């Protein structure tokens, strides 16, 4: 079936053009560029993010014909020792670990590291140090960083790649991802952030045997330019047991796939950025912008509160022609901090982009239920003894296009089949306690993880039908903003959540001030819109239906109006920002 009355122009590979800069393509050209900089005794440092294909980099190393090679993977402790050291943070759970705030050096053999440092000092000719944390051996004369997006790392895990210095090729992908999320990516980002000003070159290694290299100056200038204009991150899409068909049409995806369940479109921690250097597309993790330009991107107040982390996310949950999501609950702030080491939790909301006539959302508890009875039934259902009766315990509300359901942490919830959800939430998305998953297996053939025991500790039993209806279901009201004549509605989130969301219904133009606070937006109705600067701070930026885009805090003001195919039509835009 068709979900649109027009042809979608959703852009799956949005890029930001950087004028006056170029990229070098292919290992042969990269080798030529680096060789031209080598003169006499030279230390060349190849530092890279865990997950980079080391065999590819070794071919480049060999082509440069070094006199001495030091591979940092040999300087790390043995695999079993590293895993044992990580044990407390890995935990026995398939999904949840504890955040690790240490550094690479914690897992290196100090004696071997010191020997490598001494070898570099005594070496003659060309010395190449290659591997993760290579800069810990020597700052070197030429510093090259090989970067990689997290989504590509996850794809490599699925294809059999192990975690760094680990022999877990065949391990459950959830456990690989957990090790990366809670430990590897934390220390890798911390290490990389210290090197930004030292980069002489940066290499995009996302595509196999298709590297692209830019100078460190180009890397830094690109990120500085990015945070002075509107931009989009590169979305990605994934199937799931409950997935639907809406994104296939609207996001121009492969129609031969069975379904697409979810998408991240506007999650800098997970998404990447594409830069266009005179026609060459160069991919970087979007977290590089957060880590390198946090104040300019986030704003002083958000940075002071969260540090160099992007605290909001927009993503899609597609159950059109699909199934219910799992019944779930998110931890309270105190619980997530005490048990998993995260400073804030996953408050969220469901904005309904589209819905079938019989669509619904499970939200909050029914009146006068017995908590012990509900938990006992969930435990029995987890063992397969009974089928959990969700309708007995959980409210079920009809859902229609442009409804907004608010979901503060501790609230039981679940999007039902027949809905297309724009999920607007805080960033710690991994912390979902599934309570009931409708007797399903995951696409890997394994039972999907259920966490009743965690869930029972955080469910807010007083969030029953009357409270939910008053506070969480379409709790909208009109607001006024300076220099605006369009209709503006506060749509959320609940006062317990730190994100403010507003919907702008625009026929002419809408005016926006960032007030030094990063804005995240989505065109939730209308074919196209144009974002413009009243003071010509940036070039006009065009967005299409369902696209998420970011306005950095450094942009002082902007306007949004219908454009192109929507020029004489009404559009709707939802904007989110962190409340003061």
N, C-alpha and C positions, 0 to 999 in steps of 0.2 A: 504494500500500500504506500501511498505518497503522504508525506507529512507537511509538505510546503506547497503553496500555490505559485511559487516562483523557483527558478533555478538557483541553488545555493552557490555563493562565491566565497565560501569559507576557505581561508588560506591555511594550509597545513604546514607550510614552511616559511613563516614570516621572517624577514631579514631586515637588518639595519645597514644602510649604505654608509660607508666611511670613505670620504673623498680624499685623494692625495696619498693613499697608502696602498700597498700591494701585498700579495701572498706568493710564496714560492711553493710550487706543487711537485710532489713526487720525491722519492728518496735520492734519485740521481741529482736533481737540482738542489736539494737540501745539502747533499754532500759537497757539491761545488761551492755553495755559499759558505759553508763552514770551513772548507779547506782554504778559502781565500783569506780567512781571518787568522789562520794558524801561522805562527812565526817563531821558529826556534823552540826553546823549552816552553811548552804550553800545556796547561791543565784544562781539559774540556769536561764539563760536568753535565751529564745527561740525567736529570732528576725527573721522576715521573710518578703519576698517580697510580695507586694499586689497581691493577686490571689492564694496564697497557700491555700489548702483546710484546713480550721481551724478545721473542725470536726476530721480530721485525727490526727492533732497535739494534739488535746484535749485528744484523746485516749491514746497517749503516756504520756501526762501530768498525767492523772489519774492512769496509770500503775505505775508511779513513786511514787505515794501516798504522795504528798506534804502536808505540814502543812498549807501553805498559797499559794494562786493562785491569780495573778493579770493579767487580760486580757486587753491589751491596747486598744482594740476596744471600751471599755467602757470609755476610757480617751479622745477619740476624741469628737468633737462637734457633735451635732445632724446632721442627714443627710441633712435636709433642710438648716440648717445654713452653712454647708460646701459648698453645691451647690450654695447658694447665694454668699458666699465669693469667689467662683471660677467664678462667672458670667462673669466678664470682660474677663477672659482668655478662657472660654468655648465658648462664642459668641452664636448667634442663628443659625449659619451655621451648616449643617450636617457634614461637613468634616473639615473645618479650624477653629482652635482656635488661641490663642496666647501663646507663650512659657512662662512657669512659672519657675522662677529661685529661688523660696523660698525653705522652708524646711518643714518637717513633723510637726514640733512644731507649725507652723502657723495655723494648723487646729486642734490643741489639746486644751482641756479645761485646762487652766493654774491651776485653783483651784484643779481640779481632779488630775492633774499630780503631783502637790506638795503633795497632800494627799497620793498618791501612793508611792512617794519617802519616805515619813515619815513612812508609813506602812512597807516598806522594812527594814528600819533601826531598827524598833522595833520588827521585826519578829524573831521567834525562829524556829529551825529545818530547814526543806527544804522549801525554797520559790522558786516558779517558776513564772517568768514574761513571758508572751507569747503574741505574736502579732506583727504587723508591728510597727517599731520604739521602740521595747521593751527596747533597750539599752539606750533610753532617760530616763527611770525610774531608772536604775542602771547599772553600768558596770558589776556587778555580779562577781561571782567566776568562773563560767563556762559559756562560751559564745558559743551558737550554732546558726548558721545561716541557714535558710531554703530557698533555692534558687529555681528559676523557670525561664524558657525561655519565651521570649515574644510571640513566635508563639503559644506555649501551652496556654498562657493566652488568646490569641485571639480565640483559639478553645473553651476555656471555656466560653468566652463571647457568642459565637454562640450557645452554649448549654444552655444558660440562666443565667450564672453567672453575678451578678451585679458588678459594680465598687466598690472599697473599701469604706466601710461605706456609702453605697448608696442603695436605693431601686429601682433601674432602671432595674430589671431583664428582663422586656419585652421591654425595649427601643431598638430603632434602633441600630444595631451593629456598624454602622459607628460612632454614637455618643458615644458609649461606648469606642470604639477605640480612638476617638479623646480625650476624657477625660484622658485616659491612656497616650497617646502619648505626649500631651502638658503639662500635670500636674503630674499625678501619677508616671510615670516612671522617670521623671526628679528628683523629690524629693527622690524617692526610690534609684536611682543610686547614688545620692549625699550622702545619708545616708549610704548606703552600703560601698561606697569607704572609708569612714572614719573608718570603722570597720575592714578592711582587716587584719591588723596586730594583731587585738585582737581576731580573730576567734580561738576558741579551736576546733570546729568541723564545718563542712559544710554538709548539707543534700540536696541531689537531690530529688525534689518532683514532677518531671515531669510526672511520671506514677502513676496512682491512686493505692493507697495501696501497692506501690512497692518502698519504699524509699531506698536510699543508702547513707551511711555516710562515710566521710573521715575526717582526722584530719586537723586542720588549717595549720599545717606544710606541709601536703601533698597538700593541696589546693595551698599554696604559691609556693611550689617547682614545682608543675605541670605547673603553669603559667610561672614561670621563665624558665623552660625547653622549653616550647612551643615557646617562642619568640626567641629561638636560633636555630630554624630549620624551614624548610618549613612545612606548615600545611594547612588543609582544614577545613572550617566550615561545619556544617550539613545543607544540602539544604532542602528546603521545597517547596511544589508544591500546586497549587490551581487552581480550575476551574474558568471559566469566560464566559460571554456571547459571547465573540469573540474567545474563546479558540480553539486550534488546536490539532493535533494528533502526532506531531513529538516527543515530549518529552516522550510519552508513550513508544515508541520503544527505543529511545536513552538513556533515563534515567531509563529504566526498571520499569515502573509504571503500575498501575492496568489498564488493558485493558478494564475492564467492565465500567469504568467511561466514561461519555459523552465526556469530553475533559479535557485538562489542558491548562490554559491560560498563567500562568506565574510561575516563580520560582525565589527564591532568593538563589543563590549559591555564597557566598562570600560577605555577608553584615553583618559584626560583630554586628551592632546595632540591627539586627533582628535575625540573625542565632545563633545557639548554637555550643558548642564544645563537642566532646565525648572524654573522657579519658579512657584508658584501664588499669585497675589495676589487673593484673594477671587473665585476662579473664572476669572481671566484668566491664561493661560499665557504666560510670558515666557522666552525662550531666550537663553542666554549660552554662549560657549565655556567648556568645563570648565577650560581652561588659565587662565581668570581666577582660579579658586580656587587653582590651584597658584602663580600669580604673586603673588596678594595675601595668601594665608595659608599660605605654604610650611611654616613650622615647625609650625603647628597641624595641618596636613594630613599632612605627611610625618614629622614628628618631628625633633628636634634632630640625631640621628646621621645620618639619611638626608639631611637638608638639608645637613649639613656635608660629606657625601660627594658628593652630586650637584647641590647648588644647587637652584634653583627649577625642577626637572624631576621629573616623575613617572616613576620608573625601571622600573615593571612594566606589563605589559599582559595582559589576557585577550581572546582572540578565538576565533571559530569558523571551522573549515574543513570544509565539507560536501562529501563525495564519495559520499554514499549515492545509488545509482543514477547516479553520475557517473563521473569518470575520475581517473587518477593526477594528483597535483600534479606540478610540474616537479621533476626531480632537482636538488638544490641543495646549497649549502654557505654558511656565514656566515663573515665575516672574523674573524681574531684581533684582539684589542684593539690591538696595535701596528700592524697593517695598516690598520685603520679610522682610527686616529688619524693616521697618517702620510699616508694617501692622501685621506681625506675630512674630516679635522678633527673627528671625533667622539671624545669621551673614553672611551666604553665601547661594547661591541659587542652583537650580538643573540644571546646565549645563549638557548636555548629548550627547550621540551619539548612532547610530544604526550600529553595526557590523553584517553583514548578514552571519550567520552560514550556512544557507541553504535557497533555494528558488525554487519555481516552475517557469516554463517558463514565466508565465504571472504576476509574482510578481511585486510589485511597492511600492514606498514610497511617501507620500505627504510631501512636504518640501518647505517652503517659499511661497511668494506671487507672483502672476502673475503681469506682467507689466500693469501700467495704470488703476489699479482698483480704485474704489472709496471707501475709508475707511468707510465713513458714510453709504454707501449703504450696504457694507458687514456686518457691525455691526447691521444694521436694519434688514437684512435678518436673521442673527443669532438670534436676539430677536424674530422675528416672528416664526422661526423654533422651538425655545424653547417653545413657547406658543402652537405649533401645528398648526399654521395657514398655514405654507408652509413647503416643504421639502427643506432643505438647499442644494444649488447646489455647492458642494465643488469644482468640476472641473472648475467652472467659476472663482474662486478666488485663488485656491491653485495649485502650480506646482505639477505635478505627474511624478516621475522619475522611469524608469524600475530599478528593483533590482535583482542582481544575487549574487551567493555565493562569499564571501570575499569582497564585496563592503563595504565601510564605509561612512556613512552619518553623518555629524557633525551637532549638534543642540544646538548652544548657546542660552541661555535664551532670550526670546522675539521672537523666531522663531516659526511660526506655523508649525505643523508637525503631522504625523500620519503614522504608519506602516500599509500597506494594507494587505489584505488576501494573503495567499500563501507564507509567509515569516517566517523564524526562526531567531529571532533577539537576539544577545548578546548585551544587553544594557550596555554601559559603561558610568558611570555618577558620578556626585557628589551625596552625600548621602541624602539630604533632599527630598526624593522621594515622600512624601505625597503632595507636593506643585505642583499639576498639575491642571491647569485651563482648564477644558473641555469646548470646544466651541460648539461642535456638536457631537451627539452620535448616528446618523443614526436611529433615532426613536425607540430605544431599551429600554427595561426594564432590570434591574439587575436581578440576580438569585433570589433575595429576592422578586421579583415581583414589586418592586418600581422603579420609574424613576431614572436613574443614575444621580447624581448631575452634573449640568452644571453651569459654572461660566463665563458667557459672560461679566458681568460688571467688574469683575477683569481682564479678558483677554484683554478687550479693552484698559486698562490702561498700558499694557506692550507690546503689539504687536509692533514690529519694522517694520514700514510700508515701510522702504527703502530696506528691504531684499527681493528683487524681483529677477526674473529669472536670469539675467546675473550675479548678485552678488552671488547668491546661487550656480550656476554652477561653478563659479571660486573658491569659498571659502569653500563650504560645501559638495560637491559631489566628493568623491574619490580624495581629495586633498593630494595625496601621492607623496613622493619622496624618493629616496635612500639616506641613510646616512651611514657613516663609524663609527665604534667603535673600540677602541683599542683591540688587541688580538682576533679579530673576522674575519673569512673568509666567513661566511655564508651571505646570502643576508639579509639586514636590511632595512626596510622601515618605515619612519615616516608616520603614517596613520591619525594622528589627535593629539589632538583635535584643534579646532580653537583657534587663539591667544587670544580671549576673555575668553577662558576657562582655568582653572588652571591645567588640567590633560594632560600629554603627553602620547600618545600611539604609540607603535612601534611593527611591525610585523617581526618575525624572521622565515625565511624559511631555514630549517636545514636538511642536509643529513648526516653530520658527527657529529659536535658538535658546540654549541654556548657558548660563554663566557659572563658572566654578572657580573657587580659590582653594588651593591646597592647604593654606595656613601652615606651611612648613611640615606637612604630614603626607606620606605616600598615599595615593588613591589607587584603588583597583576597581575596574569597571567591566561590565559586559553589556553588549547590545542585545537585550532580551526581546525586543520587538522592532520590526522594520528591517528593510533589506540592507541599507548602508547608512553610515553616519560619517561626518568629518569632524575631526578635532583640530582646533585652530588656536593660535596664540594672538591675543589682542595686541601684543607688543612685538610681534614677529620674533619671539624667542626661539621658535622652532618651526620647521616646515610643516604644512598641513599634513595630517595623519588620517588615513581612511581606514575605517573598520567595517566589517560585514556582520550580518546576523550571527549571533551566538559566539562571537569572538570575544575573548577576554584580553584586556590591555591594561597597562600600568602607566600611571602618571607619577613620575618621581617627585619627591618633596621639593627639589630644587626648582621645579616649574612653579612659578608664583600663581599664575592664573591661566585659564583656558576656557574655550567655548566648545559646545557640541551642538550640531544641528543636523537635520536630515540632509542626505547627499545623494546625488546620482539617481538611482532608481527609486529612492525614497524621498526625493527632494520636495515633493508636494504632499507627502504622507506624514502621518504621525509615527514617531519612534518612541521607544521606551529604553532607558538606560538604568541599570542598577549600579550604584556606587558603594563601595565599602572603604572604611578607614578606621584607624584605631582611635577610640575615644580619648580625649584628654583626661 
